């Protein structure tokens, strides 16, 4: 379900409401009692950008504990967690890190979709049994 942001014109309090699209135009009431209005600018922040909602920790790029000091020297903007995994806040940061380290991101193989053929040997066997 979509999220809608509302702001109170009286106290500047904000609220995020999760509701069906048909209910997004229903009035929202603030705790101060004023009628809240939709905050379209706040909704646009997360729409369409490539920012991660929260930090992504990469298991596949984890380093040895002996390499943490060197990593912090070379990549000060990339945090390391207690399991020695680098964390990324957006797609660009992740892509730049892979380029600097000399890694190549390989596209995942997609499973081919087979064609369904009606009938076949089982259908023929069922027809012969019924006859």
N, C-alpha and C positions, 0 to 999 in steps of 0.2 A: 504494500500500500504506500502511496506517496506521502511525503512529509511536507507540511505547510508551516511557514514561519509567520508569527503575528507579533505586533509591537503595540504597546499601550501609549497613546498620545499624552496621557496625563503623567504617568510615572516612569515612562521609558522602559518598563518591564517587557521582557521578550518571552515568547512561548513557542514551542515546536509541537505541532499537532499531527498525529498520524491518523488519517481518516480516508474513506473512499472519496473519489473525485466528486461525486454528487453532493457530498456534505461539506466541501471546502468553502462554500459561500455562506454557510451558517455562521451567525455572529458568535464571536468568542468574547467572554467576559473576563476581565483582569481581576486579580485579587483585590484591587482598590475599588472595583465596581464599575470602572469605565469600559466602554466597548472597544475592543482591540481591532486594529486594522491589519490587513495582509502586508507583510514586509517582503516585497518581491526582490529587492536588492539582496537580502540575506539568503534567499533561495537560490540565487544565481551563483553564489560562491562555489558550491560543490557541483554545479551542473556543467558537465562538459570538460572540466579540467582533468589533468592526469595526476592530481595529488592523491596520495593514498589516504584513506580515512584514519589509519593509524600506522605506525612504523611496521614495515615488513622485515622480518628477520630471516636471513637466507641460510638455511641449513647446508646447501650445496657449496656455499662460499666460505664456510667456517674455516678458521685458521688455528694453528697450534698456539697454545698459551705462550710459547717462547717468542712468537712473532707479534704479539700485541703491541709492544713498545714501538717496534718499527712501523707497524700499521698506523698507529696514532700519529707518528711523525710524518708519514707519507700522505695520509688521508685524514686530516684533522676534522673534517666535516662529516665523516662516516662513523657513527657510534658503534661500539662493540659491546655486546651483552655479556653476562657471566658465563655463557657457553661458548664464547669466542666467535659468535656469529655477527657479521656486519648487518646494520639496519639501514633501511632506505625509506625516505619520506615521500619520494615521488619517482616517477618513471625516468625522468631525465637524469637524476642523481644515480640511479641504478645503472642506466645505460653508460654513463660516463665512467663509472667505476669499472665496469666490465671492459671498456676500451682501454683504460689506463693500465689495468692488470694484464691485458693481452688475451682475455677470454673472448670467445665468439659464441654468441647466443644462437643455438641451432633451433629452427622451428620444429615444433612437435609434429610427428607423423599423424596424419588423420586416418581414421579407420574408413575404409571404403564402404559405401552403402551398397548392399547387394540388392538385386532386383527380385521382387516377389513374383513368382510365376504361379498363376492359379492352375489347379489340376496337378499333374505330376503322377508319379507312380502310386502314391498313397490314394489319391483320388480315383485312379483307375482300379485299384484293388477294391475299394469300397463299392464302386459301381458293379464290379463282377460279383461281389458277395451278395448284393441286393438282388441281382438278376436270377 
